[in-house]
Every structure is written in structure tokens, then in C-alpha cells.
Amino acid sequence: MLARRNDLFEPFMELQKEIDRLFSDFVRPFRSEFEFLPKVDAYETEDKVVLELELPGVKKDELKITVEDGVLRITGEKKTERDEKGRNYRIVERSFGKFERSFIIPDYVDMKGITAKYTDGVLTLEMPKKKEEKPTVEIKIE
């Protein structure tokens, strides 16, 4: 009788679980405080600088945005709401936990005009550029 495919790989799957557990225990002390790191797109137009952060599963009231000493800081937490009881996960790729992203604001940005909008898991920050007054100077001819 032929062995079922799962039976053939069972010892290797158990070995892989044990290796994963050992590696996880070894690495845990070296992990940073922040395990979830939102992806960011940053771009500039003629009149503003824009940051877009992917924050799926994060509620608006779990976000905090501050500006201090020319640094824009976005902090929050992506919470897990899954019930672990009775589940034997085979793959876990989603990240959860506290996060922080910081960005130095360019000198040409008007910090008082920064706005934030949160729609469908994307936080968009718009930072208007300062209006530059270009003075006209008349030069006398001698």
C-alpha cells in the first residue's frame, strides 16, 4: 500500500516546527519594540509634500500624529483580534503590534498647515509648502 503524501512529509514538518521554535526563542531578545512597520509612499508636488501610510486594520483613534523639533512622528498600534483557541496556524504573515514612523520635515514646509486624512486603511498627510515671496529689487544703473 502506498503511503499518503502527508505521512511522507510529517517528520520534516515536525522538524521544521522545532527549528522555527528554536529560532524564534533565540531571536526574541533581539527584536525591536516595534514589530509592525507601516509601508510609506512620499512624494512632492509643486505646492505640497505628501506622505501616505498603509495601516490596514488600524482604527483612526489608535493613531497619534505629532510634530516636535521639525520631526513628524506617527505612532499607533495594530491590534490582533483573533481567537487562538483551537487553531493550529500553518502560516502567519500578518504583523501586529505597536509602531512608530518618524520623518524630518523639510524647512520649506508650513508645519502649521499640515493636514491628515484616514480612509480605507491609508493615512494621508499633506504638508503645504511655504509661500515664497519673491521680492523685486530694482538695480540702479550708474
Rosetta constraint file for C-alpha pairs under 8 A:
AtomPair CA 3 CA 7 HARMONIC 6.38 0.50
AtomPair CA 3 CA 8 HARMONIC 6.76 0.50
AtomPair CA 4 CA 8 HARMONIC 6.68 0.50
AtomPair CA 5 CA 9 HARMONIC 6.80 0.50
AtomPair CA 6 CA 10 HARMONIC 5.98 0.50
AtomPair CA 9 CA 13 HARMONIC 6.17 0.50
AtomPair CA 10 CA 14 HARMONIC 6.29 0.50
AtomPair CA 11 CA 15 HARMONIC 6.22 0.50
AtomPair CA 12 CA 16 HARMONIC 6.07 0.50
AtomPair CA 13 CA 17 HARMONIC 6.24 0.50
AtomPair CA 14 CA 18 HARMONIC 6.34 0.50
AtomPair CA 15 CA 19 HARMONIC 6.22 0.50
AtomPair CA 16 CA 20 HARMONIC 6.08 0.50
AtomPair CA 17 CA 21 HARMONIC 6.15 0.50
AtomPair CA 18 CA 22 HARMONIC 6.18 0.50
AtomPair CA 19 CA 23 HARMONIC 6.07 0.50
AtomPair CA 20 CA 24 HARMONIC 5.98 0.50
AtomPair CA 21 CA 25 HARMONIC 6.19 0.50
AtomPair CA 22 CA 26 HARMONIC 6.20 0.50
AtomPair CA 23 CA 27 HARMONIC 6.09 0.50
AtomPair CA 24 CA 28 HARMONIC 5.90 0.50
AtomPair CA 25 CA 29 HARMONIC 7.86 0.50
AtomPair CA 27 CA 31 HARMONIC 6.50 0.50
AtomPair CA 31 CA 35 HARMONIC 7.71 0.50
AtomPair CA 33 CA 98 HARMONIC 7.60 0.50
AtomPair CA 34 CA 97 HARMONIC 6.59 0.50
AtomPair CA 34 CA 98 HARMONIC 5.37 0.50
AtomPair CA 34 CA 99 HARMONIC 5.08 0.50
AtomPair CA 34 CA 100 HARMONIC 7.18 0.50
AtomPair CA 35 CA 95 HARMONIC 6.74 0.50
AtomPair CA 35 CA 96 HARMONIC 6.64 0.50
AtomPair CA 35 CA 97 HARMONIC 5.76 0.50
AtomPair CA 35 CA 98 HARMONIC 6.75 0.50
AtomPair CA 35 CA 99 HARMONIC 6.88 0.50
AtomPair CA 36 CA 78 HARMONIC 7.38 0.50
AtomPair CA 36 CA 95 HARMONIC 5.34 0.50
AtomPair CA 36 CA 96 HARMONIC 5.47 0.50
AtomPair CA 36 CA 97 HARMONIC 5.58 0.50
AtomPair CA 36 CA 98 HARMONIC 6.39 0.50
AtomPair CA 36 CA 99 HARMONIC 5.53 0.50
AtomPair CA 37 CA 99 HARMONIC 5.93 0.50
AtomPair CA 37 CA 100 HARMONIC 7.34 0.50
AtomPair CA 37 CA 101 HARMONIC 7.67 0.50
AtomPair CA 38 CA 53 HARMONIC 6.17 0.50
AtomPair CA 38 CA 54 HARMONIC 5.61 0.50
AtomPair CA 38 CA 55 HARMONIC 6.07 0.50
AtomPair CA 38 CA 99 HARMONIC 7.62 0.50
AtomPair CA 38 CA 101 HARMONIC 7.84 0.50
AtomPair CA 39 CA 53 HARMONIC 5.71 0.50
AtomPair CA 39 CA 54 HARMONIC 5.48 0.50
AtomPair CA 39 CA 55 HARMONIC 7.96 0.50
AtomPair CA 40 CA 51 HARMONIC 6.77 0.50
AtomPair CA 40 CA 52 HARMONIC 5.57 0.50
AtomPair CA 40 CA 53 HARMONIC 4.53 0.50
AtomPair CA 40 CA 54 HARMONIC 6.55 0.50
AtomPair CA 41 CA 51 HARMONIC 5.77 0.50
AtomPair CA 41 CA 52 HARMONIC 5.12 0.50
AtomPair CA 41 CA 53 HARMONIC 6.58 0.50
AtomPair CA 42 CA 49 HARMONIC 7.42 0.50
AtomPair CA 42 CA 50 HARMONIC 5.63 0.50
AtomPair CA 42 CA 51 HARMONIC 4.50 0.50
AtomPair CA 42 CA 52 HARMONIC 6.39 0.50
AtomPair CA 43 CA 49 HARMONIC 5.96 0.50
AtomPair CA 43 CA 50 HARMONIC 5.36 0.50
AtomPair CA 43 CA 51 HARMONIC 6.69 0.50
AtomPair CA 44 CA 48 HARMONIC 5.90 0.50
AtomPair CA 44 CA 49 HARMONIC 4.36 0.50
AtomPair CA 44 CA 50 HARMONIC 6.03 0.50
AtomPair CA 45 CA 49 HARMONIC 6.32 0.50
AtomPair CA 47 CA 128 HARMONIC 5.98 0.50
AtomPair CA 47 CA 129 HARMONIC 5.42 0.50
AtomPair CA 48 CA 109 HARMONIC 7.61 0.50
AtomPair CA 48 CA 126 HARMONIC 6.55 0.50
AtomPair CA 48 CA 127 HARMONIC 5.36 0.50
AtomPair CA 48 CA 128 HARMONIC 4.16 0.50
AtomPair CA 48 CA 129 HARMONIC 5.04 0.50
AtomPair CA 49 CA 109 HARMONIC 7.65 0.50
AtomPair CA 49 CA 126 HARMONIC 6.00 0.50
AtomPair CA 49 CA 127 HARMONIC 5.06 0.50
AtomPair CA 49 CA 128 HARMONIC 6.37 0.50
AtomPair CA 49 CA 129 HARMONIC 7.15 0.50
AtomPair CA 50 CA 124 HARMONIC 7.02 0.50
AtomPair CA 50 CA 125 HARMONIC 5.64 0.50
AtomPair CA 50 CA 126 HARMONIC 4.69 0.50
AtomPair CA 50 CA 127 HARMONIC 6.16 0.50
AtomPair CA 51 CA 123 HARMONIC 7.94 0.50
AtomPair CA 51 CA 124 HARMONIC 5.72 0.50
AtomPair CA 51 CA 125 HARMONIC 5.13 0.50
AtomPair CA 51 CA 126 HARMONIC 6.70 0.50
AtomPair CA 52 CA 122 HARMONIC 6.49 0.50
AtomPair CA 52 CA 123 HARMONIC 5.58 0.50
AtomPair CA 52 CA 124 HARMONIC 4.50 0.50
AtomPair CA 52 CA 125 HARMONIC 6.46 0.50
AtomPair CA 53 CA 122 HARMONIC 5.55 0.50
AtomPair CA 53 CA 123 HARMONIC 5.09 0.50
AtomPair CA 53 CA 124 HARMONIC 6.57 0.50
AtomPair CA 54 CA 121 HARMONIC 6.11 0.50
AtomPair CA 54 CA 122 HARMONIC 4.80 0.50
AtomPair CA 54 CA 123 HARMONIC 6.64 0.50
AtomPair CA 55 CA 78 HARMONIC 7.94 0.50
AtomPair CA 55 CA 121 HARMONIC 4.90 0.50
AtomPair CA 55 CA 122 HARMONIC 5.66 0.50
AtomPair CA 55 CA 123 HARMONIC 6.99 0.50
AtomPair CA 56 CA 120 HARMONIC 7.61 0.50
AtomPair CA 56 CA 121 HARMONIC 4.48 0.50
AtomPair CA 56 CA 122 HARMONIC 7.21 0.50
AtomPair CA 57 CA 78 HARMONIC 6.49 0.50
AtomPair CA 57 CA 79 HARMONIC 7.74 0.50
AtomPair CA 57 CA 121 HARMONIC 6.64 0.50
AtomPair CA 58 CA 62 HARMONIC 6.70 0.50
AtomPair CA 58 CA 63 HARMONIC 7.81 0.50
AtomPair CA 58 CA 77 HARMONIC 6.89 0.50
AtomPair CA 58 CA 78 HARMONIC 5.17 0.50
AtomPair CA 58 CA 79 HARMONIC 7.30 0.50
AtomPair CA 58 CA 121 HARMONIC 6.85 0.50
AtomPair CA 59 CA 63 HARMONIC 7.21 0.50
AtomPair CA 60 CA 118 HARMONIC 6.86 0.50
AtomPair CA 62 CA 76 HARMONIC 5.39 0.50
AtomPair CA 62 CA 77 HARMONIC 6.20 0.50
AtomPair CA 63 CA 74 HARMONIC 7.09 0.50
AtomPair CA 63 CA 75 HARMONIC 5.87 0.50
AtomPair CA 63 CA 76 HARMONIC 4.54 0.50
AtomPair CA 63 CA 77 HARMONIC 7.29 0.50
AtomPair CA 64 CA 74 HARMONIC 5.76 0.50
AtomPair CA 64 CA 75 HARMONIC 5.26 0.50
AtomPair CA 64 CA 76 HARMONIC 6.15 0.50
AtomPair CA 65 CA 72 HARMONIC 7.20 0.50
AtomPair CA 65 CA 73 HARMONIC 5.70 0.50
AtomPair CA 65 CA 74 HARMONIC 4.62 0.50
AtomPair CA 65 CA 75 HARMONIC 6.58 0.50
AtomPair CA 66 CA 72 HARMONIC 5.83 0.50
AtomPair CA 66 CA 73 HARMONIC 5.28 0.50
AtomPair CA 66 CA 74 HARMONIC 6.68 0.50
AtomPair CA 67 CA 71 HARMONIC 5.46 0.50
AtomPair CA 67 CA 72 HARMONIC 4.51 0.50
AtomPair CA 67 CA 73 HARMONIC 6.25 0.50
AtomPair CA 67 CA 111 HARMONIC 7.92 0.50
AtomPair CA 68 CA 72 HARMONIC 6.76 0.50
AtomPair CA 70 CA 104 HARMONIC 5.99 0.50
AtomPair CA 70 CA 105 HARMONIC 5.46 0.50
AtomPair CA 70 CA 106 HARMONIC 7.84 0.50
AtomPair CA 71 CA 102 HARMONIC 6.54 0.50
AtomPair CA 71 CA 103 HARMONIC 5.59 0.50
AtomPair CA 71 CA 104 HARMONIC 4.56 0.50
AtomPair CA 71 CA 105 HARMONIC 5.74 0.50
AtomPair CA 72 CA 102 HARMONIC 5.56 0.50
AtomPair CA 72 CA 103 HARMONIC 5.12 0.50
AtomPair CA 72 CA 104 HARMONIC 6.24 0.50
AtomPair CA 72 CA 105 HARMONIC 6.49 0.50
AtomPair CA 73 CA 100 HARMONIC 6.98 0.50
AtomPair CA 73 CA 101 HARMONIC 5.82 0.50
AtomPair CA 73 CA 102 HARMONIC 4.38 0.50
AtomPair CA 73 CA 103 HARMONIC 6.51 0.50
AtomPair CA 74 CA 100 HARMONIC 5.58 0.50
AtomPair CA 74 CA 101 HARMONIC 5.25 0.50
AtomPair CA 74 CA 102 HARMONIC 6.33 0.50
AtomPair CA 75 CA 98 HARMONIC 7.49 0.50
AtomPair CA 75 CA 99 HARMONIC 5.60 0.50
AtomPair CA 75 CA 100 HARMONIC 4.33 0.50
AtomPair CA 75 CA 101 HARMONIC 6.56 0.50
AtomPair CA 76 CA 98 HARMONIC 5.74 0.50
AtomPair CA 76 CA 99 HARMONIC 5.54 0.50
AtomPair CA 76 CA 100 HARMONIC 6.70 0.50
AtomPair CA 77 CA 96 HARMONIC 7.51 0.50
AtomPair CA 77 CA 97 HARMONIC 5.38 0.50
AtomPair CA 77 CA 98 HARMONIC 4.08 0.50
AtomPair CA 77 CA 99 HARMONIC 5.87 0.50
AtomPair CA 78 CA 95 HARMONIC 7.97 0.50
AtomPair CA 78 CA 96 HARMONIC 5.08 0.50
AtomPair CA 78 CA 97 HARMONIC 5.14 0.50
AtomPair CA 78 CA 98 HARMONIC 6.27 0.50
AtomPair CA 78 CA 99 HARMONIC 7.75 0.50
AtomPair CA 79 CA 96 HARMONIC 5.75 0.50
AtomPair CA 79 CA 97 HARMONIC 6.00 0.50
AtomPair CA 80 CA 96 HARMONIC 6.09 0.50
AtomPair CA 80 CA 97 HARMONIC 7.85 0.50
AtomPair CA 105 CA 109 HARMONIC 6.80 0.50
AtomPair CA 108 CA 129 HARMONIC 5.61 0.50
AtomPair CA 108 CA 130 HARMONIC 5.59 0.50
AtomPair CA 109 CA 127 HARMONIC 6.21 0.50
AtomPair CA 109 CA 128 HARMONIC 5.79 0.50
AtomPair CA 109 CA 129 HARMONIC 4.31 0.50
AtomPair CA 109 CA 130 HARMONIC 5.45 0.50
AtomPair CA 110 CA 114 HARMONIC 7.14 0.50
AtomPair CA 110 CA 127 HARMONIC 6.73 0.50
AtomPair CA 110 CA 128 HARMONIC 5.68 0.50
AtomPair CA 110 CA 129 HARMONIC 5.51 0.50
AtomPair CA 110 CA 130 HARMONIC 5.04 0.50
AtomPair CA 111 CA 127 HARMONIC 6.94 0.50
AtomPair CA 111 CA 128 HARMONIC 7.80 0.50
AtomPair CA 113 CA 127 HARMONIC 6.43 0.50
AtomPair CA 113 CA 128 HARMONIC 6.14 0.50
AtomPair CA 114 CA 125 HARMONIC 6.89 0.50
AtomPair CA 114 CA 126 HARMONIC 5.67 0.50
AtomPair CA 114 CA 127 HARMONIC 4.54 0.50
AtomPair CA 114 CA 128 HARMONIC 6.55 0.50
AtomPair CA 115 CA 125 HARMONIC 5.65 0.50
AtomPair CA 115 CA 126 HARMONIC 5.33 0.50
AtomPair CA 115 CA 127 HARMONIC 6.68 0.50
AtomPair CA 116 CA 123 HARMONIC 6.92 0.50
AtomPair CA 116 CA 124 HARMONIC 5.63 0.50
AtomPair CA 116 CA 125 HARMONIC 4.46 0.50
AtomPair CA 116 CA 126 HARMONIC 6.47 0.50
AtomPair CA 117 CA 123 HARMONIC 5.78 0.50
AtomPair CA 117 CA 124 HARMONIC 5.19 0.50
AtomPair CA 117 CA 125 HARMONIC 6.53 0.50
AtomPair CA 118 CA 122 HARMONIC 5.67 0.50
AtomPair CA 118 CA 123 HARMONIC 4.43 0.50
AtomPair CA 118 CA 124 HARMONIC 6.27 0.50
AtomPair CA 119 CA 123 HARMONIC 6.61 0.50
